[in-house]
């Protein structure tokens, strides 16, 4: 078997995805909780894409499209499964989704301190735009 399966996450995947992010994703987001992910799926049921191998969750990416821009978040691969083409397959699925939706350019949130991720994104054809800076304002007191 050992075939990689890429599919949109289902509501029944949410607990497994949140647990997966605690071990496979770098950093924490204010939305990394049940309410955050449930809200994502309620608004856009195909935005959270998961990769499975032999029934095991091995990767994720959020491919959000707001009608204007394509945004990539939470590209994560199980540490013991890295360098097996999982991230590449997830990004291909995300980019194919964006193409179907009429997206023209994708951007990714990449932590400055995460050099491994920067190399992976660069290998996938993405690059930083130094003239832009992300500005944020938390809308809740809850962090990470």
C-alpha positions in Angstrom: 0.0 0.0 0.0 2.2 2.9 1.3 0.5 5.3 -1.2 0.2 9.0 -0.3 -3.4 10.1 -0.1 -4.2 13.9 -0.4 -7.7 15.1 0.5 -9.6 17.9 2.1 -9.9 17.5 5.9 -13.2 16.4 7.3 -14.7 17.6 10.6 -13.8 14.2 12.1 -10.1 15.0 11.4 -9.9 18.1 13.6 -8.7 16.5 16.8 -6.0 14.6 15.0 -4.9 17.7 13.0 -4.6 19.8 16.2 -2.5 17.0 17.9 -0.4 16.7 14.7 0.4 20.4 14.6 1.7 20.2 18.2 4.4 17.8 17.1 4.9 18.6 13.4 4.3 22.4 13.0 6.7 25.1 14.0 5.2 27.9 16.1 1.7 28.3 17.3 -1.2 30.4 16.0 -4.0 32.1 17.8 -6.4 29.9 15.7 -4.8 26.6 16.6 -7.8 25.3 18.5 -11.1 23.5 17.8 -13.0 26.7 17.3 -10.4 28.1 14.9 -10.3 25.0 12.7 -14.0 24.5 12.9 -14.5 28.0 11.7 -12.1 27.5 8.8 -14.0 24.4 7.6 -17.4 26.0 8.1 -16.3 28.9 5.9 -14.3 26.9 3.4 -14.6 23.2 3.7 -11.8 22.4 1.2 -9.2 24.8 2.7 -7.5 22.4 5.0 -5.7 19.7 3.0 -4.3 16.6 4.7 -1.9 13.9 3.6 -2.2 10.4 4.8 -0.1 7.3 4.3 -1.4 4.0 5.4 -4.2 5.8 7.3 -1.8 7.9 9.3 -1.9 11.7 9.1 1.6 12.7 7.8 1.1 16.3 6.5 -1.2 19.3 6.3 -1.5 22.6 4.5 -4.2 25.3 4.7 -4.9 26.7 1.3 -7.1 29.7 1.9 -8.5 31.8 -0.9 -10.5 34.9 -0.1 -11.5 35.7 -3.6 -8.6 38.1 -4.0 -5.4 36.3 -2.8 -4.2 32.8 -2.2 -2.8 32.2 1.3 -0.8 29.2 2.5 -0.6 28.3 6.2 0.4 25.3 8.4 2.4 23.4 5.8 3.6 20.7 8.2 5.0 17.2 7.7 5.6 14.6 10.4 9.3 14.9 11.4 10.0 11.2 10.6 8.3 11.6 7.2 10.2 14.6 5.9 12.1 14.6 2.6 9.7 12.0 1.1 7.8 14.4 -1.2 4.8 15.0 1.1 5.2 18.8 1.3 5.6 18.9 -2.5 2.4 16.9 -3.0 0.5 19.1 -0.5 1.6 22.3 -2.3 0.7 20.8 -5.6 -2.8 20.1 -4.3 -3.0 23.6 -2.9 -1.8 25.3 -6.1 -4.3 23.2 -8.1 -7.1 24.3 -5.8 -6.0 27.9 -6.3 -6.0 27.5 -10.0 -9.6 26.1 -10.0 -10.7 29.1 -7.9 -9.1 31.6 -10.2 -6.1 32.5 -7.9 -3.2 34.2 -9.5 -0.5 34.2 -6.9 0.1 32.4 -3.6 1.8 33.7 -0.5 3.0 31.7 2.5 3.5 32.5 6.1 7.0 31.3 7.0 8.7 31.9 10.3 11.9 33.9 10.0 13.7 31.5 12.5 12.6 28.3 10.6 15.5 27.9 8.2 14.4 24.3 7.2 11.0 25.7 6.1 12.7 28.5 4.2 14.7 26.0 2.2 11.6 23.9 1.5 9.6 26.9 0.3 12.5 28.1 -1.8 12.8 24.7 -3.4 9.1 24.9 -4.2 9.6 28.1 -6.1 8.5 30.6 -3.4 10.6 33.5 -2.3 10.4 36.4 0.2 9.2 39.8 -0.8 11.5 42.0 1.4 9.5 45.2 0.6 6.5 43.8 2.6 6.1 43.5 6.3 3.3 41.6 8.0 1.3 43.8 10.4 -1.0 42.1 12.9 -3.5 42.9 15.6 -4.9 40.2 17.8 -8.7 40.4 18.1 -8.8 38.3 21.2 -6.7 37.9 24.4 -6.1 34.3 23.6 -2.6 33.6 22.2 -1.4 30.3 20.8 
